[in-house]
Amino acid sequence: MGKRRTYGGRRPVDLWRGQREHATTTPTGESDPMSDWTDVAKKDELLPGEYRVIDVDDVDIVVFNIEGEFYALEDVCTHDGAELSGGEVEDDCIVCPRHGAKFCIKTGEALTPPAYEPTETFPVRVNDEGWIQVRDPRWD
């Protein structure tokens, strides 16, 4: 059994820490209309056990670092629309803090009721400059 990490309301505790960002510009402060990838953080700024919630075109996306691998989910429980960030994380799963639905962070799959539909996953990459980036391909 993996280590349990509790976010504890709005302030993450234990090994999991997170921040909220609004992504509308590049790190230099200039908009980049040619790229559909959004900068989340430098790779060395999002350590294992941390996450970052970022707003991409009015969609909250939570990016997790699980043992050095990056995964991104829409920050919403498909049961009732609650934020998933703030829930307990165990291994590669997150538990919705409202009603306890469990989701796989790697696939978005709903693992337990009351959620039955998966939450959206997003592609994540680390670019040549060391930036973790995410994109929402649903609008391609």
C-alpha positions in Angstrom: 0.0 0.0 0.0 1.3 3.4 -0.9 1.8 6.5 1.2 -1.4 8.5 1.8 -1.1 12.1 1.2 -3.8 14.5 2.3 -4.4 17.9 0.8 -6.5 19.0 3.8 -9.0 21.5 2.4 -7.4 24.3 0.4 -4.0 24.0 1.9 -2.1 20.9 0.8 -0.1 19.2 3.5 2.4 16.3 3.9 4.3 15.5 0.7 1.8 17.0 -1.7 1.9 20.7 -2.3 0.3 22.7 -5.0 -0.3 26.1 -6.5 -2.9 27.7 -8.8 -1.8 29.6 -11.9 -3.6 31.4 -14.7 -2.0 30.7 -18.0 -2.5 33.4 -20.6 1.1 34.3 -21.4 4.5 32.8 -21.9 7.1 32.9 -19.1 8.5 36.1 -20.6 5.1 37.8 -20.3 4.4 37.8 -24.0 1.4 35.9 -25.5 2.3 33.1 -27.9 -0.6 32.6 -30.4 1.4 30.1 -32.4 1.7 27.5 -29.7 -1.1 25.4 -28.3 1.1 24.2 -25.4 0.8 26.1 -22.2 3.7 26.5 -19.8 3.0 25.1 -16.3 6.3 25.3 -14.5 10.0 24.6 -14.9 10.7 20.9 -14.4 12.8 21.6 -11.3 10.0 23.7 -9.8 7.4 20.8 -9.7 9.1 18.2 -7.6 7.8 14.6 -7.0 4.8 14.8 -4.7 3.8 18.3 -5.9 1.1 19.5 -8.3 0.1 22.7 -10.0 -3.4 23.8 -11.0 -3.4 26.0 -14.1 -6.3 27.8 -15.9 -6.0 27.1 -19.6 -8.7 28.9 -21.6 -11.1 28.8 -18.6 -10.4 25.1 -17.9 -8.7 24.2 -14.6 -6.1 21.5 -15.3 -4.1 19.9 -12.4 -0.6 18.7 -13.3 0.9 16.1 -11.0 4.5 15.0 -10.6 4.3 11.3 -9.6 7.7 9.8 -9.0 9.2 12.1 -11.7 6.5 11.5 -14.3 4.0 14.3 -15.2 0.2 13.7 -15.6 -2.6 16.2 -16.2 -6.3 15.9 -15.5 -9.2 18.3 -15.7 -9.6 19.5 -12.1 -13.2 18.3 -11.9 -15.1 15.4 -10.4 -17.5 14.0 -13.0 -20.0 13.2 -10.3 -20.8 16.7 -9.2 -18.3 19.2 -10.7 -16.2 19.6 -7.5 -12.5 20.3 -7.7 -10.3 17.1 -7.4 -7.3 19.0 -6.2 -7.7 19.1 -2.5 -8.5 15.4 -2.3 -6.4 12.6 -0.9 -3.8 11.1 -3.2 -2.7 7.5 -2.9 -0.2 6.1 -5.3 -1.6 7.2 -8.7 -5.2 7.9 -7.6 -6.9 11.0 -6.3 -10.1 10.9 -4.2 -12.7 13.7 -4.6 -12.9 15.6 -1.3 -16.7 16.0 -1.6 -18.1 12.5 -2.0 -15.1 10.2 -2.2 -15.1 9.2 -5.9 -11.7 7.9 -6.8 -9.9 8.6 -10.1 -6.7 7.3 -11.7 -4.4 10.2 -12.2 -2.7 8.5 -15.1 -5.8 7.6 -17.1 -8.6 9.8 -15.7 -10.7 6.6 -15.2 -13.4 6.8 -12.5 -12.6 3.9 -10.1 -15.4 4.1 -7.5 -18.9 5.5 -7.2 -20.5 8.0 -7.1 -18.5 8.9 -10.2 -18.9 6.6 -13.3 -17.5 8.8 -16.1 -13.8 9.5 -16.5 -12.4 12.9 -16.0 -10.5 14.4 -19.0 -6.8 13.8 -19.3 -4.4 16.1 -21.2 -1.0 15.6 -22.9 2.0 16.8 -20.9 5.5 17.3 -22.2 8.8 18.8 -21.0 10.2 21.0 -23.8 13.9 21.6 -24.7 14.1 24.6 -22.3 12.9 22.4 -19.4 9.3 23.8 -19.2 6.5 21.4 -18.3 3.8 22.1 -20.8 0.1 21.0 -21.2 -2.4 21.4 -24.0 -6.1 20.9 -24.4 -6.5 19.1 -27.7 -10.3 19.1 -27.5 -10.5 22.3 -29.5 -8.2 21.2 -32.4 
